[in-house]
Amino acid sequence: MATVTIGAETEIIDRENLKIIVQNAKIGTEFSYKMPRRTRTNTQNAALHKYCELLAVSLNDAGYEMQVYIMGRLVSVPWTMPMIKDNVWRPIQIAMTNVESTADVDTGHYSEVHKVLSREISTHYGVYVPWPNKHYGVNYD
């Protein structure tokens, strides 16, 4: 559904009816048309979480752990899904989309962020995790 504002009134319409509204509008009528943003789907959310989980396991299996400072000491901590999402995925997403929340990013950006992240991880650490599909048990709606 899209929102078309004509004067002070707002109508909810579909794309097919937009042309009819434009053709039938009186001369001088001002209106704006706003397409709704296509934010991530439940399937993409499930796939993102599965990807972060698989990447965490793969990095841990390859001997790479996250380094954190605790009381002035550098400590190695095994990767987890939330650590990958917050410390690896999200910074790349923000740099590419200027959107912090994974829920608010447009649907098309997931594949772009995955491509950059995969390139960097595979180039520097020799670890590659493909984007999850039904084979990985992602719940597709």
N, C-alpha and C positions, 0 to 999 in steps of 0.2 A: 504494500500500500504506500501511497505517496500523499503528501499534504500539499494542497494548492490553496494559496491565500488570495482571495479576490476582495479588495477593499478591506473591510473589517471582518468579513466572514471567512471561515475556514471550512473546507470540505475535505473529507477523506475519500480519495478516489484511487482507481488503478490507472496504470499507464495508458491503456487503450482509451479511456475517457478524457485524458488530458487534451488530446487533439480536438475533440469535440468542444470542450470548454473554451479552448483558444479560438476556435473558428466562430463560436457563437458569442464571444465577449463583445461588449459594446466598445466602440472606438474610444480610446482614452482610458479604458479600464486598466488599472495596474494590478499585476499579479506576479507572484513569485512561485517557483516550483522547487521543491527540495526533495531529492531522492533520499530515502532512509539509508543510513550507513549499514553495510553488511558486516556486522561484527562476528567474531568467531562462533562457530556452531558447537553444540555439545560434543559432536564427533571430533572436531578439532581439539577441543579441550582434553578429551580423553586421550587422543593421539599425542598431544603435547606432554601430558603427564607420563604416558608410556615411554615416549622418546627420552625424556629426562631420566626416567628410571633405568632404561637400557643403557644410556650414556654413562650414568653413574656406575653401573655394574661393569661396563666395558673399561672405563678408566681405572677403576679399582683393580680389575683383573690384570690390566697392563702394568700395574704397579704405580700408578699416579694417584696421589691423594691431594686434598686441599690443604694448603698451609695457612695456619692462623696463629696470631700472636696471643698468647695467654700468659699474663704476669711476666711480660718481658722475654718470653721464650717462644721460639717458633715451634709449633706442634703440627704434626701430620694427622689429618683426620680423614677417614674414608668418606668418599662422596656419597651423597644421598640424593633422592629425586628433588626435594625442595632446595638443596644447595645448588644443584645444576640450574634449576629454574630461576632462582634469585641471583646467582652470582655469575652465570654463564649466559643463559638464554636472554634474560631481561636486559642486561646492559647492551647487548647487540640489538635487541628489539627497539630500545629507546633511541639508540644512535641512528637506526634506520628509519624509524617511524615517528619519533618524538611522542610516543604513547607509552606510558608506564605500565598500565594494567594489561595483562594478557587477555582479559575479557573484552577490552575495548578496541583492540587492534582489528583492522579490517581483515576479512577472510583471506584475501590474496597475499597478505604479508607473511603468513606462517611459512609458506614455501620459500619465500625470499630470505627470511631469517635463518631457516634450516640450511639453505644452500651456503650462506656465509659461514655459519657456525660449523657446519660439516667440513667445509674447505679448510678452515683454520685448525680445527682439532685434528683432522687427518694429516695435514701438512706438518704440524709441529709435534704431534704425539703418535702418529701412525694408527689412530683409532678412528673407525668410521662406523656410524650407526645410521642405517636408512630410516626414512620416515615410516612409522608403524602403519600397518594395514591390518586387515582381518586376521592374517596369519599370526599376529602378535596378541590376539585376543582383545583388540580395541572394540568397544561397544559402539557399533554404527547404528544410528537411528533409522 
